[in-house]
Amino acid sequence: MTFTIPGVAVPKARARTGKGHAYTPKRTKDYEAKVKMVALKARQEARLKPFQGDVRVRVEIWGLKRGDITNVTKAIEDAMNGVIYDDDRQIQYIETERFDCERPDERPMAPHTNVTVEESP
């Protein structure tokens, strides 16, 4: 299964503390909600159920100017919990690449992230 998340990817921010408890920053929560919505729609259109066994994940991040790709990947992994798979512990292999949207010989691409999830052999 493959789906595309439109827009600039958002790295998962560390939990913050305030008023005696930890919370996830709004920007991270909003991005994870967007990923969850796109992933759920793609899964439903493919008429699939969440993967039950081990999975492999590939993430292609297009147009991330700053930020740590591992933190973007973690936000996507967490957002797919309960939607694409039961828990991100099912991931046996993960590959993430960052690409520039500015290409010298072609028109620039809009920022987006492609995610592919498949059963692990």
C-alpha positions as CSV (number, residue, x, y, z in Angstrom):
1,M,0.0,0.0,0.0
2,T,1.3,3.4,-0.9
3,F,-0.1,6.9,-0.1
4,T,1.0,10.5,-0.4
5,I,0.8,13.1,2.3
6,P,0.6,16.6,0.8
7,G,2.6,19.5,2.1
8,V,5.8,20.0,4.0
9,A,6.6,17.1,6.5
10,V,6.7,18.0,10.2
11,P,9.3,16.3,12.4
12,K,7.9,14.9,15.7
13,A,8.7,17.3,18.5
14,R,9.7,16.2,21.9
15,A,6.9,16.1,24.5
16,R,6.6,19.4,26.5
17,T,5.7,19.7,30.1
18,G,3.4,22.3,31.6
19,K,1.1,22.5,34.6
20,G,2.5,19.2,35.9
21,H,2.0,17.0,32.9
22,A,3.5,16.2,29.5
23,Y,1.8,17.0,26.3
24,T,2.5,16.7,22.6
25,P,3.0,20.1,20.8
26,K,0.1,21.2,18.6
27,R,2.1,21.2,15.4
28,T,3.1,17.6,15.9
29,K,-0.5,16.6,16.8
30,D,-1.9,18.3,13.8
31,Y,0.6,16.6,11.4
32,E,0.0,13.2,12.9
33,A,-3.8,13.7,12.6
34,K,-3.3,14.7,8.9
35,V,-1.2,11.6,8.3
36,K,-3.7,9.4,10.0
37,M,-6.5,10.8,7.9
38,V,-4.6,10.3,4.6
39,A,-3.5,6.8,5.6
40,L,-7.0,5.7,6.6
41,K,-8.5,7.0,3.4
42,A,-5.9,5.1,1.4
43,R,-6.4,1.9,3.3
44,Q,-10.2,2.1,2.9
45,E,-9.9,2.8,-0.8
46,A,-7.6,-0.2,-1.1
47,R,-10.2,-2.2,0.8
48,L,-7.6,-3.5,3.2
49,K,-7.5,-4.1,7.0
50,P,-4.6,-3.1,9.2
51,F,-1.6,-5.4,8.8
52,Q,-1.4,-8.0,11.5
53,G,2.1,-9.2,11.0
54,D,5.5,-7.7,10.5
55,V,5.8,-4.9,7.9
56,R,8.4,-3.0,5.9
57,V,8.1,0.8,5.5
58,R,9.6,3.2,3.0
59,V,9.3,7.0,3.4
60,E,10.2,9.5,0.7
61,I,10.3,13.1,2.0
62,W,10.1,15.7,-0.7
63,G,10.9,19.3,0.1
64,L,12.0,19.2,3.8
65,K,14.3,22.2,4.1
66,R,15.2,21.7,7.8
67,G,14.6,19.0,10.3
68,D,15.6,15.5,11.2
69,I,14.3,12.8,8.8
70,T,14.2,10.3,11.7
71,N,11.8,12.6,13.6
72,V,9.6,13.0,10.5
73,T,9.6,9.2,10.2
74,K,8.6,8.7,13.8
75,A,5.7,11.1,13.5
76,I,4.5,9.1,10.5
77,E,5.1,5.7,12.2
78,D,3.0,6.9,15.3
79,A,0.2,8.2,13.1
80,M,-0.2,4.9,11.3
81,N,-0.7,3.0,14.7
82,G,-4.2,1.5,14.7
83,V,-4.7,2.5,11.0
84,I,-2.2,0.8,8.8
85,Y,-0.9,-1.6,11.5
86,D,-1.8,-2.3,15.1
87,D,1.5,-1.0,16.5
88,D,4.7,0.4,15.1
89,R,6.5,-2.5,16.9
90,Q,5.5,-4.5,13.8
91,I,8.0,-2.6,11.7
92,Q,10.9,-4.9,10.9
93,Y,12.6,-2.7,8.3
94,I,12.3,1.0,7.5
95,E,14.0,3.1,4.9
96,T,13.7,6.9,4.7
97,E,15.1,9.3,2.1
98,R,15.0,13.0,1.7
99,F,14.7,14.6,-1.8
100,D,14.9,18.2,-2.9
101,C,11.8,19.7,-4.7
102,E,14.1,22.1,-6.6
103,R,15.3,20.2,-9.6
104,P,17.6,22.1,-12.0
105,D,16.3,20.6,-15.3
106,E,12.6,20.4,-14.4
107,R,9.8,22.4,-12.8
108,P,9.9,22.3,-9.0
109,M,7.6,19.8,-7.2
110,A,5.3,20.6,-4.4
111,P,6.4,19.3,-1.0
112,H,4.9,16.0,-0.1
113,T,5.8,12.6,1.5
114,N,5.3,9.2,-0.1
115,V,4.8,6.3,2.3
116,T,4.8,2.6,1.3
117,V,3.9,-0.2,3.7
118,E,4.0,-3.9,2.8
119,E,4.1,-7.2,4.6
120,S,7.6,-8.2,5.6
121,P,8.8,-11.4,4.0
